[in-house]
Amino acid sequence: MSAKSLEKVSQESEPLGLTKDQELHPDHPEDYLREGERWATEEDMSTLRRVGDRIPAAAYLVVLTEFCERFTFYGITGPFQNYIQNGYKVPGSRPGAIDGGQHLATGLSNFFQFWCYLTPILGAVVADQYLGKFKTIILFSIIYIIGDLVLTLTALPSSIRHGGALPGLVIAMIVIGFGTGGIKSNVSPMVAEQYGRYRPFVRKLKNGTEVLVDRELTVQSIFNWFYWAINVGGLSAIATTEIEANVDFWPAYLMPTLMCVVCLVVFWLGKKKYVLVKPNGSIVLKTYRVVRAGIRNHRRAKADNALVMNEDGKPAGWIEYAKPSVAQDGASFDWTDTFVDELRTAVRSCKVFLLMPFFWLAYSQITNNLISQAGQMNTGSVPNDIMQNIDPLCIIILVPIFDKLIFPGFRRMGLELRPVTRITIGLFFAAVAMAYSAIIQHVVYTTGPYYDHAGDGDNGFNDINAGIQVPSYILIGISEIFASVTGLEYAYKRAPESMKSIVMSMFLFTNAGGSILGFCFNSISANPHLVENFAIVSGLTGAATVVFYICFRHYDSREAEELKKKTVFEKETQKPGYTDGEDA
């Protein structure tokens, strides 16, 4: 086992627990074969059906941890809009506590989203530089629990009546934001790190059919099921909104607080089973020094007319001048050419995320304005904020269908939906969802008895069934499978080994960008302007779809070619037979 492998893999991880039916790859000792498997050749890649591998047990433990954390997050945020917007125990009104109105409710909701997706950068720095992912998740889980306790205690009836709800909520939002940010930037790359097989191999099934097991497809499947678990956890809002409506807010917040404790315990219990990657030192400071050196050396080479040329005869980019092999001033560096190449890859990967804030702007409508829209319609005997749970329900149903049927079906037809294509489709569905929401809002405003002031003050709802909202949530759910899941997958697969959490935090930060855009809509996030709100969001997301595809459509083919070049295949002349036995 190489030194690099020993540094990366814990003693309890699967590759080190080799049995007599497993064979190490001669050139890449972190990889191995089981019974009924052989190393793949380049010919196999073009002739055999590609499939994903089985997901290791340690990955399921991380997925379970994410389920518990998302159960907590969505459980506490589900009642937020009503908690902030409406008054406490007002007869004939929706549940509430702070009585801040829709503007304050939407504004605080956008602030919380922004904060929760800004803090992953801090969590990534702590993990990659100091503690590693496991210890960082433990630390920020404790911070998370403290924030949950503040929210629960300040939601007690005595606190609400004495004006403690609003300051308590703001403090809780800040503390919870720290907690969830530190977890989010680390748990998603950590789940993919549990799969430790990197080189393609061929598996013979019981019926004699050969299939090529592809790491790319396995990672894609891992993130599909990871996102599935997120949305199963998101169903906690059904329970908390019902408790909010029928009991009170403090027990609605107590339940997810207790689940956060469970999250911490579950994650800790799996310690000996995880593949753990050690922190790599001060990546942020090293990146700053690389950028500074690259710019300085490029300017100097330009002034001396000593520019370096690439293989294609074009001048090399400025970052090439940060490489020790290119620098001409004899300076010593604490990084290698490889690190500079990895940094360039990370920067190029992050470019793909530049237009994702428009997706999150559309997505965030389900946590604020679509809830208020439901409050203007007849929801029967259920609270209006329960409608947002249609989105996770759709994803729970659709993820297995896409993972097992739709995506493999496209591959069988020879149509590979690579990341940029999938994100483009996701942006398109988000734009359509907002266009539909604008149409529904117009229908609400043209229906009595309250027309474009339904839900305001003591006004009730209009005579229209909230069921017509359902397609909005279905369309958003489909858009998440294409855009959000693919974004997580892309951030992990395209990030260098030493920068997994940092690049993941950059993807998560795009959600904060969506919240900043949401602040710009705060003045029209209330009656009678919601038609314009949804229409403008739809238009912006549609425009982002077109611009995204034009700018990045060539990334799919380029990255597929790069992946093929990096993949190490068995030579045809050295093609080994199968290990003993067959594996189903």
MISEKOL-61882 format. One record per residue (C-alpha): residue number from 1; x, y, z. Coordinates in steps of 0.02 Angstrom, whole numbers, plus 32768, in hexadecimal, padded with zeros to 4 digits. Layout:
<sites>
{site NUM,{X,Y,Z}}
...
</sites>
This chain:
<sites>
{site 1,{8000,8000,8000}}
{site 2,{8047,80A9,7FCD}}
{site 3,{8069,8133,804C}}
{site 4,{7FE3,819D,7FF9}}
{site 5,{7F62,8114,800F}}
{site 6,{7F90,80F9,80C4}}
{site 7,{7F7C,81B3,80E4}}
{site 8,{7ED1,81B7,8094}}
{site 9,{7E7F,8117,80CF}}
{site 10,{7E5A,80EA,8182}}
{site 11,{7E8B,803E,81C1}}
{site 12,{7DD7,8004,81C6}}
{site 13,{7DAC,8036,8113}}
{site 14,{7D7F,7FB8,808D}}
{site 15,{7E1E,7FB8,8020}}
{site 16,{7E8B,7F88,80B4}}
{site 17,{7E19,7EFC,80E9}}
{site 18,{7E47,7E90,8053}}
{site 19,{7E11,7DDC,8052}}
{site 20,{7E57,7D49,7FF1}}
{site 21,{7DE2,7D6D,7F5E}}
{site 22,{7E21,7E1F,7F47}}
{site 23,{7EB5,7E53,7EDD}}
{site 24,{7F10,7EFA,7EE4}}
{site 25,{7F30,7F5B,7E44}}
{site 26,{7FEC,7F4F,7E20}}
{site 27,{7FFE,8009,7DF6}}
{site 28,{7F77,8054,7E67}}
{site 29,{7F77,7FF9,7F0E}}
{site 30,{7EE0,8059,7F4E}}
{site 31,{7E78,7FF4,7ED1}}
{site 32,{7E50,7F3C,7ED8}}
{site 33,{7DEA,7EB2,7E88}}
{site 34,{7D6A,7E3B,7ED1}}
{site 35,{7D2F,7D94,7E90}}
{site 36,{7CEA,7D9C,7DDF}}
{site 37,{7D43,7E3F,7DB4}}
{site 38,{7DD4,7E73,7D44}}
{site 39,{7E28,7F16,7D17}}
{site 40,{7DD8,7F73,7C86}}
{site 41,{7E2C,7F97,7BE0}}
{site 42,{7E0D,802E,7B72}}
{site 43,{7DA8,7FBF,7AFD}}
{site 44,{7D36,7F90,7B8E}}
{site 45,{7D0A,8048,7BA7}}
{site 46,{7CC1,8053,7AF9}}
{site 47,{7C70,7FA7,7AEB}}
{site 48,{7C29,7F79,7B96}}
{site 49,{7B93,7FC0,7BF0}}
{site 50,{7BCA,8039,7C79}}
{site 51,{7B7D,8024,7D26}}
{site 52,{7B99,8069,7DD3}}
{site 53,{7BE3,8000,7E5F}}
{site 54,{7B94,7FD0,7F05}}
{site 55,{7B97,805E,7F84}}
{site 56,{7C02,8033,801E}}
{site 57,{7BB3,8028,80CA}}
{site 58,{7C1A,80BA,810D}}
{site 59,{7BCB,812B,8089}}
{site 60,{7B1E,80FA,80C7}}
{site 61,{7B50,812F,8177}}
{site 62,{7B81,81DB,8136}}
{site 63,{7ADC,81E2,80D4}}
{site 64,{7A7F,81B8,8176}}
{site 65,{7ADB,8246,81CD}}
{site 66,{7AA6,82BF,8144}}
{site 67,{79F2,8281,8154}}
{site 68,{79F3,82AC,820D}}
{site 69,{7A41,8358,81EF}}
{site 70,{79C5,8383,8165}}
{site 71,{7936,8343,81D2}}
{site 72,{796E,83C5,8250}}
{site 73,{7987,8450,81D2}}
{site 74,{78E3,843F,8175}}
{site 75,{7887,8419,8216}}
{site 76,{78B6,84C2,825F}}
{site 77,{78A9,8527,81BE}}
{site 78,{7800,84E0,8189}}
{site 79,{779E,854D,8205}}
{site 80,{780F,85E8,81EE}}
{site 81,{779F,8647,8172}}
{site 82,{7705,863B,81E0}}
{site 83,{776B,8651,8280}}
{site 84,{77AB,86F9,8242}}
{site 85,{771A,8736,81D7}}
{site 86,{7682,871D,8248}}
{site 87,{7650,874F,82F8}}
{site 88,{764A,86D9,838D}}
{site 89,{75A6,8680,83B2}}
{site 90,{753D,86F8,8348}}
{site 91,{748C,86AF,8339}}
{site 92,{7461,8679,8288}}
{site 93,{7512,8699,8248}}
{site 94,{75A0,862A,820E}}
{site 95,{761C,85F4,8296}}
{site 96,{76A0,8675,82C1}}
{site 97,{770A,86C5,8348}}
{site 98,{7768,8763,8315}}
{site 99,{76E4,87BD,82A9}}
{site 100,{7768,8807,8237}}
{site 101,{7709,87FB,8192}}
{site 102,{773B,87AB,80EE}}
{site 103,{77C9,8825,80C8}}
{site 104,{7824,87FE,816B}}
{site 105,{77FF,8743,815B}}
{site 106,{7844,8739,80AA}}
{site 107,{78D8,87AA,80D5}}
{site 108,{790D,8743,816C}}
{site 109,{78F3,86A3,8109}}
{site 110,{7968,86E4,8081}}
{site 111,{79E6,871B,8105}}
{site 112,{79E5,8670,8155}}
{site 113,{79FD,8619,80AE}}
{site 114,{7A8B,8690,8086}}
{site 115,{7AE0,8675,812D}}
{site 116,{7ACE,85B7,8129}}
{site 117,{7B25,85B0,8080}}
{site 118,{7BAC,862F,80A8}}
{site 119,{7BEC,85D2,8141}}
{site 120,{7C1D,8532,80E1}}
{site 121,{7CB9,8591,80AB}}
{site 122,{7CED,859B,8162}}
{site 123,{7CC6,84E3,817B}}
{site 124,{7D2D,84B6,80E3}}
{site 125,{7DC4,8519,811F}}
{site 126,{7DBB,84C9,81CC}}
{site 127,{7DB0,841A,8182}}
{site 128,{7E30,8429,80F5}}
{site 129,{7EB1,8486,815D}}
{site 130,{7E9D,8451,8212}}
{site 131,{7E26,83C9,824E}}
{site 132,{7DF4,835C,81BB}}
{site 133,{7D3F,833C,818B}}
{site 134,{7D0F,82C6,821A}}
{site 135,{7D44,8337,82AA}}
{site 136,{7D00,83D1,8253}}
{site 137,{7C53,8382,8240}}
{site 138,{7C55,8352,82F9}}
{site 139,{7C85,8403,832E}}
{site 140,{7C03,845B,82C4}}
{site 141,{7B7B,83DE,82F6}}
{site 142,{7B92,8418,83AB}}
{site 143,{7B82,84CE,8373}}
{site 144,{7AE5,849D,8312}}
{site 145,{7A95,8451,83AD}}
{site 146,{7AB6,84F1,8411}}
{site 147,{7A5C,8557,838C}}
{site 148,{79C9,84DF,838C}}
{site 149,{79B9,84F0,8449}}
{site 150,{79B8,85AF,843C}}
{site 151,{792C,85A7,83BC}}
{site 152,{78C5,852B,8421}}
{site 153,{78D3,8589,84C5}}
{site 154,{78A9,8634,847A}}
{site 155,{780F,85E7,8426}}
{site 156,{77C1,85C0,84CF}}
{site 157,{771C,861F,84EA}}
{site 158,{7764,868B,8576}}
{site 159,{77F6,86BF,8507}}
{site 160,{7785,86E9,8474}}
{site 161,{7712,8753,84E0}}
{site 162,{77A7,87B3,8529}}
{site 163,{77F2,87DA,847E}}
{site 164,{787C,8757,8483}}
{site 165,{784A,86FC,83E4}}
{site 166,{789A,8772,8364}}
{site 167,{7944,878C,83B8}}
{site 168,{7949,86D4,83E5}}
{site 169,{7925,86A5,8331}}
{site 170,{79AF,8716,82ED}}
{site 171,{7A2F,86D0,8369}}
{site 172,{79F7,861E,8342}}
{site 173,{7A04,863E,8286}}
{site 174,{7AB8,867A,8299}}
{site 175,{7AEE,85E8,8307}}
{site 176,{7A90,8565,82A1}}
{site 177,{7ADC,85AF,8202}}
{site 178,{7B8A,8591,8248}}
{site 179,{7B5B,84DF,8274}}
{site 180,{7B0A,84AB,81D3}}
{site 181,{7B90,8501,816A}}
{site 182,{7C1C,84A1,81BE}}
{site 183,{7BC0,83FE,81A0}}
{site 184,{7B86,841C,80EC}}
{site 185,{7C2F,8442,809F}}
{site 186,{7C78,83A0,80E5}}
{site 187,{7BF1,831C,80E9}}
{site 188,{7BD4,831A,802B}}
{site 189,{7C8B,82FF,7FF8}}
{site 190,{7CA0,8286,8088}}
{site 191,{7C12,8216,804A}}
{site 192,{7C66,8202,7FA0}}
{site 193,{7D11,81E2,7FF0}}
{site 194,{7CCA,8143,803C}}
{site 195,{7CD1,80F3,7F8F}}
{site 196,{7D88,80C5,7F7D}}
{site 197,{7D92,8076,7ED0}}
{site 198,{7DD9,80E9,7E4A}}
{site 199,{7E07,8082,7DB0}}
{site 200,{7D84,8035,7D3C}}
{site 201,{7D6C,7F7A,7D45}}
{site 202,{7CFF,7EF6,7CF4}}
{site 203,{7C87,7E8A,7D58}}
{site 204,{7C3B,7DE9,7D19}}
{site 205,{7B87,7DD4,7D52}}
{site 206,{7B37,7D2D,7D7D}}
{site 207,{7AE7,7D24,7CD1}}
{site 208,{7B93,7D34,7C80}}
{site 209,{7B7B,7DE7,7C47}}
{site 210,{7C10,7E5C,7C58}}
{site 211,{7BF5,7F0E,7C95}}
{site 212,{7C73,7F99,7CAE}}
{site 213,{7C6C,7FE1,7D5E}}
{site 214,{7C8A,809D,7D51}}
{site 215,{7CBE,810B,7DE3}}
{site 216,{7C6B,81A3,7D93}}
{site 217,{7BC2,814D,7D8F}}
{site 218,{7BDA,810C,7E41}}
{site 219,{7BFC,81BB,7E83}}
{site 220,{7B66,81FC,7E22}}
{site 221,{7AFA,8176,7E73}}
{site 222,{7B41,819D,7F20}}
{site 223,{7B10,8254,7F0F}}
{site 224,{7A63,8225,7ECD}}
{site 225,{7A41,81BF,7F69}}
{site 226,{7A95,8242,7FD6}}
{site 227,{7A1A,82C2,7F92}}
{site 228,{798D,8245,7FA9}}
{site 229,{79B9,8239,8062}}
{site 230,{79BB,82F7,806E}}
{site 231,{7908,82FD,8031}}
{site 232,{78CD,826F,80A0}}
{site 233,{7910,82D7,8130}}
{site 234,{78B7,836D,80E6}}
{site 235,{7810,8319,8107}}
{site 236,{7827,8349,81BE}}
{site 237,{77D4,83EE,8190}}
{site 238,{7730,838E,817F}}
{site 239,{7738,8361,8236}}
{site 240,{7777,8409,8276}}
{site 241,{76F8,8470,8215}}
{site 242,{766C,8400,8258}}
{site 243,{76B0,8412,8309}}
{site 244,{76BE,84CF,82EF}}
{site 245,{7608,84D8,82B8}}
{site 246,{75BC,8462,8338}}
{site 247,{762C,8474,83D2}}
{site 248,{76AE,8500,83D2}}
{site 249,{7755,8534,8388}}
{site 250,{77C8,84FC,8416}}
{site 251,{779F,8441,8406}}
{site 252,{77AC,8455,8349}}
{site 253,{7860,8490,8362}}
{site 254,{7886,8414,83EE}}
{site 255,{786F,837B,837F}}
{site 256,{78F6,83AC,82FE}}
{site 257,{7968,83E2,838D}}
{site 258,{7962,8331,83D2}}
{site 259,{7983,82EC,8324}}
{site 260,{7A21,8356,831A}}
{site 261,{7A60,82FC,83B5}}
{site 262,{7A3A,8256,835E}}
{site 263,{7A9B,8294,82C6}}
{site 264,{7B35,82B3,8331}}
{site 265,{7B2A,8208,8384}}
{site 266,{7B10,81A9,82DF}}
{site 267,{7BA4,81FE,828D}}
{site 268,{7C16,81DF,8322}}
{site 269,{7BE9,8126,8329}}
{site 270,{7C26,810C,8277}}
{site 271,{7CD4,8152,829B}}
{site 272,{7D33,80AE,8285}}
{site 273,{7CDE,8086,81DF}}
{site 274,{7D04,8127,8180}}
{site 275,{7D89,814A,80FE}}
{site 276,{7DD9,81E6,8148}}
{site 277,{7E42,8262,80E6}}
{site 278,{7EC0,82C4,814D}}
{site 279,{7EC3,8384,8143}}
{site 280,{7F41,83C6,80C6}}
{site 281,{7F7C,8466,811A}}
{site 282,{7F55,851A,80F1}}
{site 283,{7F06,8508,8044}}
{site 284,{7EBC,85B8,8046}}
{site 285,{7F61,860E,8070}}
{site 286,{7FC0,85A1,7FF5}}
{site 287,{7F40,85CD,7F6E}}
{site 288,{7F59,8685,7F92}}
{site 289,{8016,8673,7F81}}
{site 290,{8004,8612,7EDE}}
{site 291,{7F92,8697,7E93}}
{site 292,{8007,8722,7ECB}}
{site 293,{80A0,86C9,7E84}}
{site 294,{8048,86A2,7DE0}}
{site 295,{8012,8757,7DC4}}
{site 296,{80BC,879D,7DF7}}
{site 297,{8121,8725,7D8D}}
{site 298,{80AE,873A,7CF7}}
{site 299,{80C1,87F7,7CFC}}
{site 300,{817F,87E5,7D0A}}
{site 301,{8187,876B,7C78}}
{site 302,{811A,87DF,7C0F}}
{site 303,{818B,8873,7C35}}
{site 304,{8227,880D,7C09}}
{site 305,{81D4,87C9,7B6A}}
{site 306,{81EE,8719,7BAF}}
{site 307,{813F,86D1,7BA6}}
{site 308,{812D,8614,7BAD}}
{site 309,{80CE,85BC,7B22}}
{site 310,{8058,8528,7B33}}
{site 311,{8063,848C,7AC7}}
{site 312,{7FE8,84DC,7A4C}}
{site 313,{805A,8572,7A35}}
{site 314,{7FEC,85EB,7A97}}
{site 315,{802B,8650,7B2F}}
{site 316,{8014,85F4,7BD3}}
{site 317,{7F98,8639,7C50}}
{site 318,{7FD2,869F,7CE4}}
{site 319,{7FBB,8610,7D5F}}
{site 320,{8040,85A9,7D02}}
{site 321,{80C2,8626,7D3F}}
{site 322,{80A2,85EF,7DF3}}
{site 323,{80EC,8544,7DCC}}
{site 324,{819A,8527,7E15}}
{site 325,{81D0,84DB,7D6D}}
{site 326,{81A0,857B,7D0F}}
{site 327,{81DC,8600,7D8A}}
{site 328,{827F,864E,7D51}}
{site 329,{82B2,86B3,7DEA}}
{site 330,{82FA,8620,7E4B}}
{site 331,{827C,8638,7ED7}}
{site 332,{824C,85A4,7F45}}
{site 333,{8196,856E,7F53}}
{site 334,{8138,8505,7FD1}}
{site 335,{80C7,84BD,7F49}}
{site 336,{80DE,8451,7EAF}}
{site 337,{80AC,845C,7DF8}}
{site 338,{8025,83DD,7E20}}
{site 339,{7FD7,844F,7EA3}}
{site 340,{7FCE,84DD,7E23}}
{site 341,{7F79,8469,7DA6}}
{site 342,{7EFD,8433,7E2C}}
{site 343,{7ED7,84E8,7E58}}
{site 344,{7EB5,850F,7DA1}}
{site 345,{7E3F,847A,7D98}}
{site 346,{7DE4,84B7,7E34}}
{site 347,{7DD0,8567,7DEF}}
{site 348,{7D8E,8525,7D4A}}
{site 349,{7D12,84B6,7DA6}}
{site 350,{7CD2,854A,7E0B}}
{site 351,{7CAF,85AC,7D6C}}
{site 352,{7C20,8533,7D48}}
{site 353,{7BCD,856D,7DEA}}
{site 354,{7BC6,8625,7DB9}}
{site 355,{7B11,861F,7D7B}}
{site 356,{7ACF,85A7,7E00}}
{site 357,{7A90,8636,7E70}}
{site 358,{7A01,864C,7DF3}}
{site 359,{79CF,8597,7E10}}
{site 360,{79D1,85B2,7ECC}}
{site 361,{796D,8653,7EB9}}
{site 362,{78E3,85EC,7E67}}
{site 363,{78F4,855D,7EE4}}
{site 364,{78EA,85D1,7F7B}}
{site 365,{783A,8606,7F4A}}
{site 366,{77F8,8562,7F92}}
{site 367,{7832,8595,8041}}
{site 368,{77E3,8643,8041}}
{site 369,{7776,868A,7FB5}}
{site 370,{7725,85E6,7F83}}
{site 371,{76F7,85CA,803A}}
{site 372,{76A6,8676,803E}}
{site 373,{7650,864F,7F99}}
{site 374,{7606,85B1,7FE6}}
{site 375,{75C9,861D,8077}}
{site 376,{755F,867E,7FF8}}
{site 377,{7506,85DE,7FC2}}
{site 378,{749B,855B,8014}}
{site 379,{750C,84D6,8060}}
{site 380,{7480,847A,80B8}}
{site 381,{74AA,843C,8165}}
{site 382,{7568,8441,8150}}
{site 383,{75DA,84D7,816E}}
{site 384,{7615,8538,80D6}}
{site 385,{76CD,8518,80FA}}
{site 386,{76B5,845C,80E8}}
{site 387,{76AA,8473,802B}}
{site 388,{7768,8486,801C}}
{site 389,{777A,83CE,8048}}
{site 390,{7738,839D,7F9E}}
{site 391,{77E7,83C5,7F5D}}
{site 392,{7846,8343,7FC7}}
{site 393,{77BC,82C4,7FA9}}
{site 394,{77D4,82D8,7EEE}}
{site 395,{7890,82C3,7EFE}}
{site 396,{787D,8227,7F6A}}
{site 397,{7813,81DA,7EE1}}
{site 398,{7877,821B,7E4D}}
{site 399,{792C,81FC,7E83}}
{site 400,{791F,813C,7E7B}}
{site 401,{78C6,814B,7DD3}}
{site 402,{794E,81BA,7D8B}}
{site 403,{79DC,8155,7DD9}}
{site 404,{799E,80A9,7DA6}}
{site 405,{7939,80CA,7D08}}
{site 406,{794A,8173,7CB3}}
{site 407,{7A06,8193,7CBB}}
{site 408,{7A33,80DC,7C91}}
{site 409,{79B1,80E3,7C06}}
{site 410,{7A07,8179,7BB7}}
{site 411,{7AAF,811E,7BC2}}
{site 412,{7A68,8083,7B6C}}
{site 413,{7A2F,80F5,7ADE}}
{site 414,{7ADE,813D,7AD2}}
{site 415,{7AAA,81E5,7B1B}}
{site 416,{7B1C,8212,7BAC}}
{site 417,{7AD3,82A0,7C14}}
{site 418,{7B74,82EC,7C54}}
{site 419,{7B79,8372,7CDD}}
{site 420,{7B65,8413,7C77}}
{site 421,{7AD4,83C8,7C15}}
{site 422,{7A7D,8391,7CB6}}
{site 423,{7A94,843A,7D0B}}
{site 424,{7A4E,8491,7C6F}}
{site 425,{79B3,8423,7C76}}
{site 426,{79A1,8449,7D30}}
{site 427,{79A7,8505,7D13}}
{site 428,{7923,84F3,7C8A}}
{site 429,{78AA,8495,7CFC}}
{site 430,{78C4,8518,7D86}}
{site 431,{7896,85A2,7D0B}}
{site 432,{77F9,8544,7CD5}}
{site 433,{77C8,852A,7D8C}}
{site 434,{77CF,85E5,7DAE}}
{site 435,{776D,860C,7D0F}}
{site 436,{76E5,8596,7D4A}}
{site 437,{76E7,85E7,7DF7}}
{site 438,{76CD,8692,7DA7}}
{site 439,{7635,8650,7D49}}
{site 440,{75ED,8607,7DE9}}
{site 441,{7609,86AB,7E46}}
{site 442,{75A9,8706,7DBC}}
{site 443,{751A,868B,7DD2}}
{site 444,{751E,86A9,7E8F}}
{site 445,{7517,8767,7E77}}
{site 446,{7483,875C,7E00}}
{site 447,{741E,86EE,7E76}}
{site 448,{73B4,8732,7F06}}
{site 449,{7387,875C,7F88}}
{site 450,{742C,87B2,7FB5}}
{site 451,{7480,87B4,7F09}}
{site 452,{7530,87FE,7F13}}
{site 453,{7529,881B,7FCF}}
{site 454,{7501,876A,8009}}
{site 455,{755C,873D,80A9}}
{site 456,{7583,87F2,80D4}}
{site 457,{7558,8828,8185}}
{site 458,{74B3,87D9,81B8}}
{site 459,{7488,87A7,8105}}
{site 460,{746A,86F0,80E5}}
{site 461,{7490,868C,8048}}
{site 462,{7445,8691,7F9B}}
{site 463,{73D0,860B,7F59}}
{site 464,{7453,85A3,7F01}}
{site 465,{749C,84FA,7F30}}
{site 466,{7555,84F8,7F5D}}
{site 467,{7567,8454,7EFE}}
{site 468,{758C,84B6,7E60}}
{site 469,{7635,84DE,7EAD}}
{site 470,{766E,8429,7EA0}}
{site 471,{76BD,8435,7DF1}}
{site 472,{772F,84C1,7E2F}}
{site 473,{777B,844D,7EB0}}
{site 474,{7788,83BA,7E37}}
{site 475,{77E5,8426,7DB8}}
{site 476,{785B,8469,7E3F}}
{site 477,{787A,83B6,7E7A}}
{site 478,{78AC,837F,7DCA}}
{site 479,{791C,8418,7DB9}}
{site 480,{7976,83E9,7E5C}}
{site 481,{799E,833A,7E1D}}
{site 482,{79EF,8382,7D82}}
{site 483,{7A41,8420,7DC9}}
{site 484,{7A5D,840F,7E83}}
{site 485,{7A8F,8357,7E8A}}
{site 486,{7B00,836E,7DF3}}
{site 487,{7B4F,8406,7E44}}
{site 488,{7B7E,83A0,7EDF}}
{site 489,{7BC3,8315,7E71}}
{site 490,{7C24,838F,7E03}}
{site 491,{7C6E,83ED,7E98}}
{site 492,{7CB1,8349,7EDD}}
{site 493,{7CEF,82F6,7E3D}}
{site 494,{7D44,8390,7DF3}}
{site 495,{7D96,83C9,7E94}}
{site 496,{7E4C,8397,7EB7}}
{site 497,{7E65,8321,7F49}}
{site 498,{7EA7,83AA,7FBB}}
{site 499,{7E18,8422,7F94}}
{site 500,{7D7A,83B8,7F9E}}
{site 501,{7D28,841A,802C}}
{site 502,{7D5D,84C4,7FE8}}
{site 503,{7D14,84A4,7F3B}}
{site 504,{7C77,845A,7F88}}
{site 505,{7C64,84F7,7FF3}}
{site 506,{7C71,8560,7F54}}
{site 507,{7BE0,84FF,7F09}}
{site 508,{7B7B,8514,7FA9}}
{site 509,{7BA4,85CE,7FAB}}
{site 510,{7B3F,85E0,7F0A}}
{site 511,{7AA6,85C2,7F77}}
{site 512,{7ADA,865B,7FDB}}
{site 513,{7AE5,86B8,7F35}}
{site 514,{7A31,8686,7F14}}
{site 515,{7A00,86D0,7FBC}}
{site 516,{7A58,8774,7F90}}
{site 517,{79F1,8779,7EF0}}
{site 518,{7958,8753,7F5B}}
{site 519,{7978,87F0,7FC3}}
{site 520,{7968,8855,7F22}}
{site 521,{78B6,8813,7F10}}
{site 522,{7882,883B,7FC2}}
{site 523,{781E,88D7,7F8E}}
{site 524,{77AF,886F,7F1A}}
{site 525,{77A5,87D4,7F89}}
{site 526,{76F7,8802,7FC6}}
{site 527,{7649,882A,7F85}}
{site 528,{7620,8869,7F05}}
{site 529,{76C9,884F,7EAF}}
{site 530,{76E4,8793,7EB6}}
{site 531,{76B9,8777,7DFF}}
{site 532,{774A,87E9,7DCE}}
{site 533,{77B8,8792,7E4F}}
{site 534,{77A0,86E4,7E05}}
{site 535,{77A4,8722,7D51}}
{site 536,{784A,877E,7D67}}
{site 537,{7898,86E9,7DC0}}
{site 538,{7860,867A,7D31}}
{site 539,{78A8,86F0,7CAF}}
{site 540,{7950,86FF,7D08}}
{site 541,{795E,8642,7D1E}}
{site 542,{7930,8626,7C68}}
{site 543,{79B4,86A1,7C30}}
{site 544,{7A33,864D,7CA3}}
{site 545,{7A09,85A6,7C50}}
{site 546,{7A37,85E8,7BA4}}
{site 547,{7AD4,8642,7BDD}}
{site 548,{7B0E,85AB,7C42}}
{site 549,{7B00,8534,7BAE}}
{site 550,{7B56,85AD,7B36}}
{site 551,{7BE7,85CB,7BAE}}
{site 552,{7C06,851A,7BEC}}
{site 553,{7BC1,849F,7B6C}}
{site 554,{7C72,8471,7B34}}
{site 555,{7CA1,843D,7BE6}}
{site 556,{7C48,8395,7BD6}}
{site 557,{7CAE,8356,7B42}}
{site 558,{7D50,83A1,7B83}}
{site 559,{7D3F,8353,7C2E}}
{site 560,{7D0D,82AA,7BE6}}
{site 561,{7DAE,82AD,7B80}}
{site 562,{7E15,82E1,7C18}}
{site 563,{7DCA,8255,7C7F}}
{site 564,{7DF5,81D6,7BF8}}
{site 565,{7EAA,8214,7BF4}}
{site 566,{7EBA,8207,7CB1}}
{site 567,{7E6D,8159,7CBC}}
{site 568,{7EEB,80CB,7CC4}}
{site 569,{7EB3,8032,7C60}}
{site 570,{7EFB,7F84,7C54}}
{site 571,{7F5B,7F67,7BB4}}
{site 572,{7F07,7EEA,7B40}}
{site 573,{7FA5,7E7F,7B3C}}
{site 574,{7FA3,7E76,7BFA}}
{site 575,{7EE8,7E5D,7C0D}}
{site 576,{7ED2,7DEF,7CA7}}
{site 577,{7E4C,7D6F,7CC1}}
{site 578,{7DCA,7D78,7D49}}
{site 579,{7DF1,7D54,7DFD}}
{site 580,{7DAB,7CAF,7E3A}}
{site 581,{7CF0,7CA3,7E44}}
{site 582,{7C65,7D15,7E09}}
{site 583,{7C16,7DAA,7E5C}}
{site 584,{7B61,7DDA,7E46}}
</sites>
